[in-house]
Amino acid sequence: MDLDIQCEEMSPSRWAELLATMKSCKTIRLDDCNLSSSNCEDLSSIINTNPSLTELKLNNNELGDKGVEYLCKGLLTPSCSLQKLWLQNCNLTSASCETLRSVLSAQPSLTELHVGDNRLGTNGVKVLCQGIMNPSCKLQKLQLEYCELTADIVEALNAALQSKPTLKELSLSNNTLGDTAIKQLCQGLMEASCNLELLHLENCGITSDSCMEISAVLRNKSSLMDLSVGDNKIGDSGLALLCQGMMHPSCKIQKLWLWDCDLTSASCKDLSTLISTKETLTEISLIDNNLRDSGMEMLCQALKDPRSKLQELWLRECGLTTACCKAVSSALSTNKHLKVLHIGENKLRDAGVELLCEGLMHPNCNIQSLWLGNCDLTARCCATLATAMVTKQCLTELDLSCNPLEDAGIRKILEALRKPSCNLQQLILYDILWSAEVDDELKAMEESKPELKIVS
């Protein structure tokens, strides 16, 4: 049994009621529930007495170091079988790290630790690394985003990476590391004993200066499948270096996030080669890069290559206009693998979306999720979108947020939703004005189709 509650204030009576339930839960999730250290005393007892509990998620609660101290008493008992512990944004400091180090050293069942958004600092995480290096530790996933880390942490991280071949996922995003530290980290990643599969380094002060070293890791570390370097100013020159590593036959990259990396259309030649020839690559995010129509047209040519196996493409806010939509439509009508296309916050306009729908309705197209929020759309394109919704039974998610569709446009969409052949499961309509009558029609639609969720 699972307990999954979010954003609920816990009265004493409600808490007592839940405690009785927790005694038999396999998973307990209590994010944003205004919990404090006193609640952790009770949770410690649950951890101790419920050997079936394998996941505890307590994000966004004011637990503090005292709360973690209570939790760890339960975690250190022989009967504890907890595998996943989430303590993001729980007002922890470096003082919690000594307690958590004891758990890491003594509890081999713990495979995931999420402690991001806490002021652990470099000294605190160095203590955590000591626990990770203990032979008893079997940690597989470590999340340290927004932990106020500096370049001084890398030596301890490298030691942990080299001593712990079980560690598969490491997230260091939103810490002030810089190129020198990233180069040093790459040396540790290159060690034969390191088997990292996921590495997230978003907003870590990376520039093109350290991309050669990251490229070497991609070239030599076939275990690495998920790389995120978004929100770093690597630029076109840095991207070219990364692509050299990813194009190597040993690289098995599957997921690549490059959002807000100061890329331009000049990067799209290298990206196109990557998309068209790297058959392991299934997901790429290029959000908030100034690719423009010329860059998009190059990417579309790559999508038409039979070797491309890309399934998800994220292109929000990339400076695209109606001019590239014919190329996108052609790619959609050719590529059988693409399932998710996020192309919102681009000035596609009605004419562009009508072109997109031509490709969308092609028998080869298997799009399941299409995001067109804030694309300057009006009611004029809604009849075409409605036809696509009815025709394309694989389409299950559609985002039309922040477009002035008005009543006329929403009613066209409603007409499509009423058709038995429309399989849409989620319709996202944030920030669109409509009348009270249309609001009633939307609510009636949700009631008549329980499988449909309308988000507005």
Protein Blocks (a to p, Z undefined) as FASTA:
>chain_A
ZZddehiacdfklmmmmmmmmmmcfbdcdehklpafklmmmmmmmmmmmmkbmbdcfehi
akbjmlmmmmmmmmmpmklccfbdcfehkhpafklmmmmmmmmmmmmklmbdcfehiakb
jmlmmmmmmmmmpmklccfbdcfehklpafklmmmmmmmmmmmmkbmbdcfehiaebjml
mmmmmmmmmpmklccfbdcfehkhpafklmmmmmmmmmmmmmbmbdcfehiaebjmlmmm
mmmmmmpmklccfbdcfehkhpafklmmmmmmmmmmmmmbmbdcfehiakbjmlmmmmmm
mmmpmklccfbdcfehkhpafklmmmmmmmmmmmmkbmbdcfehiakbjmlmmmmmmmmm
pmklccfbdcfehkhpafklmmmmmmmmmmmmmbmbdcfehiakbjmlmmmmmmmmmpmk
lccfbdcfehiacdfklmmmmmmmmmmmmmbccdZZ
